[in-house]
Amino acid sequence: MDDASVQAPEHRPVSASPVADATGVPAIDLSPLIAATPPSYRGCWDALTAEVGTACHEWGFFVAVGHECTSSPW
């Protein structure tokens, strides 16, 4: 992993109970982007990138839902 992708230890959140603090993990629904038609595609894309940016800034990750991918690659 590139060092630029890793947050410096002094900037990482500190918690006595990290599991208890993990409630509210951002879940981003990709289904509007999948269902979008060309005229509305740009608006969906802008909204999605804003959500991803906020989730990454505040949490460092997110859960993608509504992506139509199965849990198995076969």
All heavy atoms as a GROMACS GRO file, in nm:
protein
  541
    1MET      N    1   0.084  -0.117   0.000
    1MET     CA    2   0.000   0.000   0.000
    1MET      C    3   0.089   0.124   0.000
    1MET      O    4   0.188   0.130   0.072
    1MET     CB    5  -0.092  -0.001   0.122
    1MET     CG    6  -0.181   0.120   0.129
    1MET     SD    7  -0.289   0.125   0.273
    1MET     CE    8  -0.398  -0.007   0.237
    2ASP      N    9   0.053   0.221  -0.078
    2ASP     CA   10   0.126   0.346  -0.086
    2ASP      C   11   0.117   0.421   0.047
    2ASP      O   12   0.009   0.433   0.105
    2ASP     CB   13   0.067   0.431  -0.199
    2ASP     CG   14   0.150   0.553  -0.228
    2ASP    OD1   15   0.194   0.620  -0.134
    2ASP    OD2   16   0.170   0.581  -0.347
    3ASP      N   17   0.227   0.473   0.096
    3ASP     CA   18   0.228   0.546   0.223
    3ASP      C   19   0.134   0.666   0.221
    3ASP      O   20   0.083   0.708   0.325
    3ASP     CB   21   0.369   0.593   0.257
    3ASP     CG   22   0.459   0.479   0.301
    3ASP    OD1   23   0.405   0.372   0.340
    3ASP    OD2   24   0.582   0.495   0.296
    4ALA      N   25   0.109   0.723   0.104
    4ALA     CA   26   0.018   0.837   0.094
    4ALA      C   27  -0.126   0.798   0.128
    4ALA      O   28  -0.208   0.884   0.158
    4ALA     CB   29   0.025   0.897  -0.046
    5SER      N   30  -0.156   0.669   0.124
    5SER     CA   31  -0.291   0.621   0.152
    5SER      C   32  -0.313   0.591   0.300
    5SER      O   33  -0.423   0.559   0.341
    5SER     CB   34  -0.320   0.494   0.073
    5SER     OG   35  -0.307   0.518  -0.064
    6VAL      N   36  -0.208   0.601   0.380
    6VAL     CA   37  -0.216   0.566   0.522
    6VAL      C   38  -0.212   0.694   0.606
    6VAL      O   39  -0.121   0.775   0.591
    6VAL     CB   40  -0.100   0.472   0.562
    6VAL    CG1   41  -0.108   0.437   0.710
    6VAL    CG2   42  -0.101   0.347   0.477
    7GLN      N   43  -0.311   0.708   0.692
    7GLN     CA   44  -0.317   0.825   0.778
    7GLN      C   45  -0.209   0.815   0.886
    7GLN      O   46  -0.189   0.710   0.947
    7GLN     CB   47  -0.455   0.834   0.841
    7GLN     CG   48  -0.483   0.966   0.907
    7GLN     CD   49  -0.626   0.976   0.953
    7GLN    OE1   50  -0.680   0.879   1.005
    7GLN    NE2   51  -0.687   1.091   0.935
    8ALA      N   52  -0.140   0.925   0.910
    8ALA     CA   53  -0.034   0.928   1.012
    8ALA      C   54  -0.093   0.895   1.148
    8ALA      O   55  -0.207   0.935   1.178
    8ALA     CB   56   0.031   1.066   1.014
    9PRO      N   57  -0.019   0.822   1.233
    9PRO     CA   58  -0.073   0.781   1.364
    9PRO      C   59  -0.127   0.897   1.447
    9PRO      O   60  -0.229   0.882   1.514
    9PRO     CB   61   0.046   0.714   1.433
    9PRO     CG   62   0.132   0.666   1.321
    9PRO     CD   63   0.114   0.768   1.211
   10GLU      N   64  -0.062   1.012   1.442
   10GLU     CA   65  -0.109   1.124   1.524
   10GLU      C   66  -0.242   1.182   1.475
   10GLU      O   67  -0.308   1.258   1.544
   10GLU     CB   68  -0.003   1.235   1.531
   10GLU     CG   69   0.029   1.300   1.400
   10GLU     CD   70   0.143   1.234   1.322
   10GLU    OE1   71   0.180   1.119   1.352
   10GLU    OE2   72   0.194   1.300   1.230
   11HIS      N   73  -0.285   1.144   1.353
   11HIS     CA   74  -0.412   1.192   1.299
   11HIS      C   75  -0.522   1.086   1.303
   11HIS      O   76  -0.634   1.113   1.262
   11HIS     CB   77  -0.393   1.241   1.155
   11HIS     CG   78  -0.300   1.356   1.144
   11HIS    ND1   79  -0.329   1.480   1.195
   11HIS    CD2   80  -0.177   1.364   1.091
   11HIS    CE1   81  -0.228   1.562   1.172
   11HIS    NE2   82  -0.134   1.493   1.108
   12ARG      N   83  -0.490   0.969   1.353
   12ARG     CA   84  -0.589   0.862   1.362
   12ARG      C   85  -0.676   0.882   1.486
   12ARG      O   86  -0.629   0.928   1.589
   12ARG     CB   87  -0.520   0.726   1.370
   12ARG     CG   88  -0.443   0.692   1.245
   12ARG     CD   89  -0.373   0.560   1.258
   12ARG     NE   90  -0.280   0.544   1.147
   12ARG     CZ   91  -0.185   0.453   1.143
   12ARG    NH1   92  -0.169   0.369   1.245
   12ARG    NH2   93  -0.104   0.445   1.039
   13PRO      N   94  -0.804   0.846   1.478
   13PRO     CA   95  -0.890   0.859   1.596
   13PRO      C   96  -0.847   0.765   1.707
   13PRO      O   97  -0.799   0.655   1.681
   13PRO     CB   98  -1.030   0.822   1.545
   13PRO     CG   99  -1.009   0.754   1.415
   13PRO     CD  100  -0.876   0.794   1.363
   14VAL      N  101  -0.863   0.810   1.830
   14VAL     CA  102  -0.828   0.730   1.946
   14VAL      C  103  -0.957   0.697   2.019
   14VAL      O  104  -1.039   0.784   2.044
   14VAL     CB  105  -0.733   0.808   2.039
   14VAL    CG1  106  -0.701   0.726   2.163
   14VAL    CG2  107  -0.606   0.846   1.965
   15SER      N  108  -0.973   0.571   2.050
   15SER     CA  109  -1.094   0.528   2.118
   15SER      C  110  -1.062   0.414   2.213
   15SER      O  111  -0.984   0.325   2.180
   15SER     CB  112  -1.198   0.482   2.017
   15SER     OG  113  -1.312   0.431   2.083
   16ALA      N  114  -1.124   0.416   2.328
   16ALA     CA  115  -1.106   0.307   2.423
   16ALA      C  116  -1.182   0.183   2.378
   16ALA      O  117  -1.147   0.072   2.411
   16ALA     CB  118  -1.153   0.350   2.561
   17SER      N  119  -1.286   0.204   2.297
   17SER     CA  120  -1.369   0.094   2.251
   17SER      C  121  -1.402   0.113   2.103
   17SER      O  122  -1.509   0.162   2.069
   17SER     CB  123  -1.497   0.087   2.333
   17SER     OG  124  -1.580  -0.015   2.285
   18PRO      N  125  -1.310   0.075   2.012
   18PRO     CA  126  -1.334   0.101   1.870
   18PRO      C  127  -1.458   0.032   1.813
   18PRO      O  128  -1.522   0.085   1.725
   18PRO     CB  129  -1.208   0.051   1.802
   18PRO     CG  130  -1.137  -0.032   1.902
   18PRO     CD  131  -1.186   0.008   2.037
   19VAL      N  132  -1.495  -0.084   1.865
   19VAL     CA  133  -1.612  -0.153   1.813
   19VAL      C  134  -1.739  -0.075   1.847
   19VAL      O  135  -1.826  -0.056   1.764
   19VAL     CB  136  -1.620  -0.297   1.868
   19VAL    CG1  137  -1.751  -0.363   1.829
   19VAL    CG2  138  -1.502  -0.378   1.819
   20ALA      N  139  -1.747  -0.023   1.967
   20ALA     CA  140  -1.864   0.054   2.008
   20ALA      C  141  -1.877   0.183   1.927
   20ALA      O  142  -1.986   0.231   1.903
   20ALA     CB  143  -1.856   0.086   2.156
   21ASP      N  144  -1.765   0.238   1.882
   21ASP     CA  145  -1.767   0.362   1.806
   21ASP      C  146  -1.795   0.338   1.658
   21ASP      O  147  -1.805   0.433   1.582
   21ASP     CB  148  -1.634   0.435   1.819
   21ASP     CG  149  -1.613   0.489   1.959
   21ASP    OD1  150  -1.713   0.502   2.033
   21ASP    OD2  151  -1.499   0.518   1.995
   22ALA      N  152  -1.807   0.215   1.615
   22ALA     CA  153  -1.823   0.185   1.473
   22ALA      C  154  -1.968   0.190   1.426
   22ALA      O  155  -1.997   0.156   1.313
   22ALA     CB  156  -1.763   0.049   1.441
   23THR      N  157  -2.059   0.234   1.510
   23THR     CA  158  -2.198   0.246   1.466
   23THR      C  159  -2.209   0.364   1.370
   23THR      O  160  -2.138   0.463   1.382
   23THR     CB  161  -2.293   0.266   1.584
   23THR    OG1  162  -2.253   0.383   1.655
   23THR    CG2  163  -2.292   0.146   1.676
   24GLY      N  164  -2.297   0.352   1.274
   24GLY     CA  165  -2.318   0.461   1.180
   24GLY      C  166  -2.223   0.462   1.063
   24GLY      O  167  -2.206   0.564   0.997
   25VAL      N  168  -2.158   0.349   1.036
   25VAL     CA  169  -2.068   0.340   0.921
   25VAL      C  170  -2.146   0.380   0.796
   25VAL      O  171  -2.256   0.332   0.773
   25VAL     CB  172  -2.010   0.198   0.905
   25VAL    CG1  173  -1.933   0.183   0.776
   25VAL    CG2  174  -1.922   0.163   1.024
   26PRO      N  175  -2.090   0.470   0.714
   26PRO     CA  176  -2.165   0.515   0.597
   26PRO      C  177  -2.189   0.404   0.495
   26PRO      O  178  -2.098   0.332   0.457
   26PRO     CB  179  -2.078   0.625   0.537
   26PRO     CG  180  -1.950   0.624   0.609
   26PRO     CD  181  -1.961   0.535   0.726
   27ALA      N  182  -2.313   0.391   0.452
   27ALA     CA  183  -2.351   0.297   0.347
   27ALA      C  184  -2.396   0.380   0.228
   27ALA      O  185  -2.486   0.463   0.240
   27ALA     CB  186  -2.462   0.205   0.394
   28ILE      N  187  -2.330   0.362   0.115
   28ILE     CA  188  -2.360   0.442  -0.004
   28ILE      C  189  -2.429   0.354  -0.106
   28ILE      O  190  -2.377   0.250  -0.148
   28ILE     CB  191  -2.232   0.505  -0.061
   28ILE    CG1  192  -2.173   0.598   0.045
   28ILE    CG2  193  -2.261   0.577  -0.191
   28ILE    CD1  194  -2.045   0.665   0.007
   29ASP      N  195  -2.550   0.395  -0.144
   29ASP     CA  196  -2.632   0.320  -0.239
   29ASP      C  197  -2.593   0.356  -0.382
   29ASP      O  198  -2.606   0.471  -0.424
   29ASP     CB  199  -2.779   0.353  -0.214
   29ASP     CG  200  -2.873   0.271  -0.299
   29ASP    OD1  201  -2.828   0.177  -0.368
   29ASP    OD2  202  -2.994   0.300  -0.296
   30LEU      N  203  -2.544   0.258  -0.456
   30LEU     CA  204  -2.501   0.279  -0.594
   30LEU      C  205  -2.614   0.258  -0.695
   30LEU      O  206  -2.596   0.288  -0.813
   30LEU     CB  207  -2.385   0.186  -0.628
   30LEU     CG  208  -2.262   0.196  -0.539
   30LEU    CD1  209  -2.157   0.095  -0.585
   30LEU    CD2  210  -2.206   0.335  -0.538
   31SER      N  211  -2.730   0.210  -0.650
   31SER     CA  212  -2.837   0.177  -0.744
   31SER      C  213  -2.887   0.297  -0.826
   31SER      O  214  -2.921   0.278  -0.943
   31SER     CB  215  -2.952   0.106  -0.673
   31SER     OG  216  -3.011   0.190  -0.577
   32PRO      N  217  -2.894   0.420  -0.772
   32PRO     CA  218  -2.937   0.530  -0.858
   32PRO      C  219  -2.842   0.553  -0.977
   32PRO      O  220  -2.886   0.587  -1.087
   32PRO     CB  221  -2.937   0.652  -0.766
   32PRO     CG  222  -2.956   0.595  -0.630
   32PRO     CD  223  -2.882   0.463  -0.633
   33LEU      N  224  -2.715   0.530  -0.957
   33LEU     CA  225  -2.619   0.547  -1.066
   33LEU      C  226  -2.637   0.438  -1.171
   33LEU      O  227  -2.632   0.464  -1.290
   33LEU     CB  228  -2.477   0.546  -1.011
   33LEU     CG  229  -2.365   0.574  -1.110
   33LEU    CD1  230  -2.380   0.714  -1.169
   33LEU    CD2  231  -2.230   0.559  -1.044
   34ILE      N  232  -2.664   0.317  -1.126
   34ILE     CA  233  -2.684   0.205  -1.217
   34ILE      C  234  -2.810   0.225  -1.301
   34ILE      O  235  -2.813   0.196  -1.420
   34ILE     CB  236  -2.690   0.071  -1.138
   34ILE    CG1  237  -2.553   0.043  -1.075
   34ILE    CG2  238  -2.734  -0.044  -1.227
   34ILE    CD1  239  -2.553  -0.067  -0.972
   35ALA      N  240  -2.914   0.281  -1.239
   35ALA     CA  241  -3.042   0.300  -1.306
   35ALA      C  242  -3.049   0.430  -1.387
   35ALA      O  243  -3.144   0.451  -1.461
   35ALA     CB  244  -3.154   0.298  -1.203
   36ALA      N  245  -2.949   0.515  -1.374
   36ALA     CA  246  -2.955   0.647  -1.438
   36ALA      C  247  -2.949   0.637  -1.590
   36ALA      O  248  -2.883   0.552  -1.646
   36ALA     CB  249  -2.838   0.733  -1.389
   37THR      N  250  -3.021   0.728  -1.653
   37THR     CA  251  -3.017   0.742  -1.798
   37THR      C  252  -2.927   0.861  -1.830
   37THR      O  253  -2.902   0.944  -1.743
   37THR     CB  254  -3.158   0.764  -1.855
   37THR    OG1  255  -3.214   0.879  -1.791
   37THR    CG2  256  -3.246   0.643  -1.830
   38PRO      N  257  -2.878   0.871  -1.952
   38PRO     CA  258  -2.781   0.977  -1.985
   38PRO      C  259  -2.816   1.118  -1.937
   38PRO      O  260  -2.730   1.184  -1.881
   38PRO     CB  261  -2.770   0.969  -2.137
   38PRO     CG  262  -2.793   0.823  -2.165
   38PRO     CD  263  -2.899   0.781  -2.065
   39PRO      N  264  -2.940   1.167  -1.948
   39PRO     CA  265  -2.963   1.304  -1.900
   39PRO      C  266  -2.945   1.320  -1.750
   39PRO      O  267  -2.901   1.424  -1.703
   39PRO     CB  268  -3.109   1.332  -1.939
   39PRO     CG  269  -3.139   1.236  -2.047
   39PRO     CD  270  -3.056   1.114  -2.018
   40SER      N  271  -2.978   1.216  -1.672
   40SER     CA  272  -2.968   1.228  -1.526
   40SER      C  273  -2.838   1.170  -1.472
   40SER      O  274  -2.811   1.178  -1.352
   40SER     CB  275  -3.086   1.157  -1.459
   40SER     OG  276  -3.080   1.018  -1.484
   41TYR      N  277  -2.756   1.113  -1.559
   41TYR     CA  278  -2.634   1.046  -1.515
   41TYR      C  279  -2.540   1.141  -1.442
   41TYR      O  280  -2.486   1.108  -1.338
   41TYR     CB  281  -2.563   0.984  -1.636
   41TYR     CG  282  -2.440   0.905  -1.600
   41TYR    CD1  283  -2.452   0.777  -1.548
   41TYR    CD2  284  -2.313   0.958  -1.617
   41TYR    CE1  285  -2.341   0.703  -1.515
   41TYR    CE2  286  -2.201   0.886  -1.583
   41TYR     CZ  287  -2.215   0.758  -1.532
   41TYR     OH  288  -2.105   0.686  -1.497
   42ARG      N  289  -2.522   1.261  -1.496
   42ARG     CA  290  -2.428   1.357  -1.435
   42ARG      C  291  -2.470   1.394  -1.292
   42ARG      O  292  -2.388   1.400  -1.202
   42ARG     CB  293  -2.418   1.483  -1.522
   42ARG     CG  294  -2.325   1.588  -1.469
   42ARG     CD  295  -2.184   1.535  -1.462
   42ARG     NE  296  -2.098   1.632  -1.399
   42ARG     CZ  297  -1.969   1.636  -1.413
   42ARG    NH1  298  -1.909   1.548  -1.489
   42ARG    NH2  299  -1.898   1.725  -1.352
   43GLY      N  300  -2.599   1.416  -1.272
   43GLY     CA  301  -2.647   1.449  -1.138
   43GLY      C  302  -2.625   1.336  -1.040
   43GLY      O  303  -2.586   1.359  -0.925
   44CYS      N  304  -2.649   1.213  -1.084
   44CYS     CA  305  -2.626   1.096  -0.999
   44CYS      C  306  -2.477   1.083  -0.966
   44CYS      O  307  -2.439   1.055  -0.853
   44CYS     CB  308  -2.675   0.968  -1.067
   44CYS     SG  309  -2.853   0.954  -1.078
   45TRP      N  310  -2.395   1.103  -1.066
   45TRP     CA  311  -2.250   1.093  -1.046
   45TRP      C  312  -2.201   1.198  -0.947
   45TRP      O  313  -2.124   1.168  -0.857
   45TRP     CB  314  -2.178   1.107  -1.180
   45TRP     CG  315  -2.031   1.089  -1.168
   45TRP    CD1  316  -1.936   1.186  -1.168
   45TRP    CD2  317  -1.960   0.966  -1.151
   45TRP    NE1  318  -1.812   1.132  -1.153
   45TRP    CE2  319  -1.824   0.997  -1.142
   45TRP    CE3  320  -2.001   0.833  -1.143
   45TRP    CZ2  321  -1.727   0.899  -1.124
   45TRP    CZ3  322  -1.903   0.736  -1.126
   45TRP    CH2  323  -1.769   0.769  -1.117
   46ASP      N  324  -2.249   1.322  -0.962
   46ASP     CA  325  -2.208   1.429  -0.871
   46ASP      C  326  -2.251   1.399  -0.727
   46ASP      O  327  -2.173   1.419  -0.633
   46ASP     CB  328  -2.267   1.563  -0.916
   46ASP     CG  329  -2.204   1.614  -1.044
   46ASP    OD1  330  -2.097   1.563  -1.084
   46ASP    OD2  331  -2.263   1.705  -1.106
   47ALA      N  332  -2.374   1.350  -0.710
   47ALA     CA  333  -2.423   1.317  -0.576
   47ALA      C  334  -2.341   1.202  -0.516
   47ALA      O  335  -2.304   1.207  -0.398
   47ALA     CB  336  -2.570   1.279  -0.582
   48LEU      N  337  -2.312   1.102  -0.597
   48LEU     CA  338  -2.235   0.987  -0.549
   48LEU      C  339  -2.093   1.028  -0.508
   48LEU      O  340  -2.045   0.989  -0.402
   48LEU     CB  341  -2.228   0.878  -0.656
   48LEU     CG  342  -2.145   0.755  -0.621
   48LEU    CD1  343  -2.206   0.681  -0.503
   48LEU    CD2  344  -2.134   0.663  -0.741
   49THR      N  345  -2.028   1.108  -0.590
   49THR     CA  346  -1.891   1.149  -0.555
   49THR      C  347  -1.890   1.236  -0.429
   49THR      O  348  -1.796   1.227  -0.350
   49THR     CB  349  -1.822   1.223  -0.672
   49THR    OG1  350  -1.902   1.334  -0.712
   49THR    CG2  351  -1.800   1.131  -0.789
   50ALA      N  352  -1.993   1.316  -0.408
   50ALA     CA  353  -2.002   1.395  -0.285
   50ALA      C  354  -2.017   1.303  -0.164
   50ALA      O  355  -1.951   1.324  -0.061
   50ALA     CB  356  -2.119   1.493  -0.294
   51GLU      N  357  -2.103   1.201  -0.175
   51GLU     CA  358  -2.122   1.107  -0.065
   51GLU      C  359  -1.993   1.030  -0.034
   51GLU      O  360  -1.957   1.013   0.082
   51GLU     CB  361  -2.231   1.006  -0.098
   51GLU     CG  362  -2.371   1.057  -0.085
   51GLU     CD  363  -2.471   0.945  -0.104
   51GLU    OE1  364  -2.487   0.863  -0.010
   51GLU    OE2  365  -2.531   0.938  -0.212
   52VAL      N  366  -1.926   0.983  -0.139
   52VAL     CA  367  -1.800   0.909  -0.120
   52VAL      C  368  -1.695   1.000  -0.056
   52VAL      O  369  -1.625   0.959   0.036
   52VAL     CB  370  -1.750   0.851  -0.254
   52VAL    CG1  371  -1.607   0.798  -0.240
   52VAL    CG2  372  -1.842   0.740  -0.302
   53GLY      N  373  -1.686   1.122  -0.103
   53GLY     CA  374  -1.590   1.217  -0.046
   53GLY      C  375  -1.614   1.240   0.102
   53GLY      O  376  -1.521   1.239   0.183
   54THR      N  377  -1.739   1.262   0.138
   54THR     CA  378  -1.773   1.285   0.279
   54THR      C  379  -1.742   1.162   0.363
   54THR      O  380  -1.682   1.172   0.471
   54THR     CB  381  -1.922   1.322   0.294
   54THR    OG1  382  -1.945   1.443   0.220
   54THR    CG2  383  -1.961   1.344   0.438
   55ALA      N  384  -1.781   1.044   0.315
   55ALA     CA  385  -1.757   0.920   0.389
   55ALA      C  386  -1.607   0.897   0.409
   55ALA      O  387  -1.563   0.862   0.518
   55ALA     CB  388  -1.819   0.801   0.317
   56CYS      N  389  -1.530   0.918   0.304
   56CYS     CA  390  -1.386   0.896   0.314
   56CYS      C  391  -1.320   0.999   0.406
   56CYS      O  392  -1.228   0.966   0.481
   56CYS     CB  393  -1.322   0.898   0.176
   56CYS     SG  394  -1.366   0.753   0.078
   57HIS      N  395  -1.367   1.122   0.400
   57HIS     CA  396  -1.311   1.227   0.484
   57HIS      C  397  -1.342   1.201   0.632
   57HIS      O  398  -1.256   1.215   0.717
   57HIS     CB  399  -1.365   1.363   0.442
   57HIS     CG  400  -1.317   1.476   0.527
   57HIS    ND1  401  -1.189   1.525   0.520
   57HIS    CD2  402  -1.380   1.547   0.622
   57HIS    CE1  403  -1.175   1.621   0.608
   57HIS    NE2  404  -1.291   1.638   0.671
   58GLU      N  405  -1.468   1.163   0.660
   58GLU     CA  406  -1.510   1.146   0.798
   58GLU      C  407  -1.478   1.010   0.858
   58GLU      O  408  -1.453   0.998   0.977
   58GLU     CB  409  -1.661   1.173   0.810
   58GLU     CG  410  -1.696   1.318   0.782
   58GLU     CD  411  -1.845   1.346   0.786
   58GLU    OE1  412  -1.924   1.252   0.817
   58GLU    OE2  413  -1.883   1.460   0.756
   59TRP      N  414  -1.481   0.904   0.775
   59TRP     CA  415  -1.462   0.768   0.824
   59TRP      C  416  -1.338   0.700   0.769
   59TRP      O  417  -1.284   0.609   0.831
   59TRP     CB  418  -1.583   0.682   0.789
   59TRP     CG  419  -1.699   0.704   0.879
   59TRP    CD1  420  -1.792   0.803   0.871
   59TRP    CD2  421  -1.734   0.626   0.993
   59TRP    NE1  422  -1.883   0.790   0.971
   59TRP    CE2  423  -1.850   0.681   1.047
   59TRP    CE3  424  -1.679   0.513   1.052
   59TRP    CZ2  425  -1.912   0.629   1.160
   59TRP    CZ3  426  -1.741   0.460   1.164
   59TRP    CH2  427  -1.856   0.519   1.216
   60GLY      N  428  -1.298   0.735   0.648
   60GLY     CA  429  -1.186   0.668   0.583
   60GLY      C  430  -1.230   0.550   0.499
   60GLY      O  431  -1.148   0.488   0.431
   61PHE      N  432  -1.358   0.517   0.502
   61PHE     CA  433  -1.412   0.406   0.423
   61PHE      C  434  -1.564   0.416   0.422
   61PHE      O  435  -1.623   0.499   0.490
   61PHE     CB  436  -1.368   0.270   0.479
   61PHE     CG  437  -1.416   0.244   0.617
   61PHE    CD1  438  -1.534   0.172   0.638
   61PHE    CD2  439  -1.347   0.291   0.729
   61PHE    CE1  440  -1.580   0.148   0.766
   61PHE    CE2  441  -1.392   0.266   0.857
   61PHE     CZ  442  -1.508   0.195   0.876
   62PHE      N  443  -1.627   0.326   0.346
   62PHE     CA  444  -1.772   0.320   0.341
   62PHE      C  445  -1.812   0.181   0.294
   62PHE      O  446  -1.730   0.106   0.245
   62PHE     CB  447  -1.831   0.428   0.248
   62PHE     CG  448  -1.782   0.417   0.106
   62PHE    CD1  449  -1.852   0.344   0.012
   62PHE    CD2  450  -1.666   0.482   0.067
   62PHE    CE1  451  -1.807   0.334  -0.119
   62PHE    CE2  452  -1.620   0.473  -0.063
   62PHE     CZ  453  -1.691   0.399  -0.156
   63VAL      N  454  -1.940   0.149   0.307
   63VAL     CA  455  -1.994   0.023   0.258
   63VAL      C  456  -2.076   0.055   0.133
   63VAL      O  457  -2.165   0.141   0.137
   63VAL     CB  458  -2.085  -0.044   0.363
   63VAL    CG1  459  -2.148  -0.170   0.308
   63VAL    CG2  460  -2.005  -0.073   0.489
   64ALA      N  461  -2.045  -0.009   0.023
   64ALA     CA  462  -2.120   0.011  -0.101
   64ALA      C  463  -2.236  -0.088  -0.105
   64ALA      O  464  -2.216  -0.207  -0.087
   64ALA     CB  465  -2.029  -0.008  -0.222
   65VAL      N  466  -2.357  -0.036  -0.126
   65VAL     CA  467  -2.475  -0.121  -0.137
   65VAL      C  468  -2.546  -0.088  -0.268
   65VAL      O  469  -2.520   0.014  -0.331
   65VAL     CB  470  -2.571  -0.101  -0.017
   65VAL    CG1  471  -2.505  -0.141   0.112
   65VAL    CG2  472  -2.620   0.043  -0.010
   66GLY      N  473  -2.633  -0.177  -0.311
   66GLY     CA  474  -2.708  -0.155  -0.433
   66GLY      C  475  -2.625  -0.164  -0.559
   66GLY      O  476  -2.660  -0.109  -0.662
   67HIS      N  477  -2.516  -0.239  -0.554
   67HIS     CA  478  -2.423  -0.247  -0.667
   67HIS      C  479  -2.451  -0.364  -0.761
   67HIS      O  480  -2.387  -0.378  -0.863
   67HIS     CB  481  -2.279  -0.256  -0.617
   67HIS     CG  482  -2.260  -0.354  -0.508
   67HIS    ND1  483  -2.274  -0.489  -0.525
   67HIS    CD2  484  -2.226  -0.334  -0.379
   67HIS    CE1  485  -2.250  -0.550  -0.409
   67HIS    NE2  486  -2.222  -0.459  -0.318
   68GLU      N  487  -2.546  -0.448  -0.725
   68GLU     CA  488  -2.585  -0.564  -0.808
   68GLU      C  489  -2.476  -0.668  -0.824
   68GLU      O  490  -2.483  -0.752  -0.914
   68GLU     CB  491  -2.639  -0.519  -0.944
   68GLU     CG  492  -2.762  -0.432  -0.934
   68GLU     CD  493  -2.818  -0.393  -1.070
   68GLU    OE1  494  -2.763  -0.434  -1.174
   68GLU    OE2  495  -2.919  -0.322  -1.072
   69CYS      N  496  -2.375  -0.665  -0.742
   69CYS     CA  497  -2.272  -0.768  -0.744
   69CYS      C  498  -2.309  -0.878  -0.646
   69CYS      O  499  -2.357  -0.850  -0.537
   69CYS     CB  500  -2.135  -0.712  -0.704
   69CYS     SG  501  -2.072  -0.590  -0.819
   70THR      N  502  -2.286  -1.000  -0.685
   70THR     CA  503  -2.314  -1.111  -0.594
   70THR      C  504  -2.194  -1.130  -0.501
   70THR      O  505  -2.085  -1.080  -0.528
   70THR     CB  506  -2.339  -1.241  -0.671
   70THR    OG1  507  -2.221  -1.275  -0.743
   70THR    CG2  508  -2.456  -1.226  -0.766
   71SER      N  509  -2.214  -1.204  -0.394
   71SER     CA  510  -2.105  -1.229  -0.302
   71SER      C  511  -2.005  -1.329  -0.356
   71SER      O  512  -1.896  -1.342  -0.307
   71SER     CB  513  -2.159  -1.276  -0.167
   71SER     OG  514  -2.232  -1.396  -0.185
   72SER      N  515  -2.044  -1.402  -0.458
   72SER     CA  516  -1.956  -1.502  -0.517
   72SER      C  517  -1.920  -1.460  -0.660
   72SER      O  518  -2.006  -1.418  -0.736
   72SER     CB  519  -2.026  -1.638  -0.522
   72SER     OG  520  -1.949  -1.730  -0.595
   73PRO      N  521  -1.793  -1.473  -0.697
   73PRO     CA  522  -1.755  -1.435  -0.832
   73PRO      C  523  -1.796  -1.539  -0.939
   73PRO      O  524  -1.779  -1.517  -1.058
   73PRO     CB  525  -1.603  -1.424  -0.825
   73PRO     CG  526  -1.564  -1.513  -0.713
   73PRO     CD  527  -1.679  -1.509  -0.616
   74TRP      N  528  -1.851  -1.652  -0.895
   74TRP     CA  529  -1.889  -1.756  -0.991
   74TRP      C  530  -2.035  -1.759  -1.014
   74TRP      O  531  -2.122  -1.771  -0.949
   74TRP     CB  532  -1.840  -1.893  -0.943
   74TRP     CG  533  -1.693  -1.895  -0.938
   74TRP    CD1  534  -1.609  -1.922  -1.041
   74TRP    CD2  535  -1.610  -1.867  -0.827
   74TRP    NE1  536  -1.480  -1.914  -1.000
   74TRP    CE2  537  -1.478  -1.879  -0.869
   74TRP    CE3  538  -1.634  -1.833  -0.695
   74TRP    CZ2  539  -1.368  -1.860  -0.784
   74TRP    CZ3  540  -1.526  -1.812  -0.612
   74TRP    CH2  541  -1.396  -1.827  -0.656
   0.00000   0.00000   0.00000
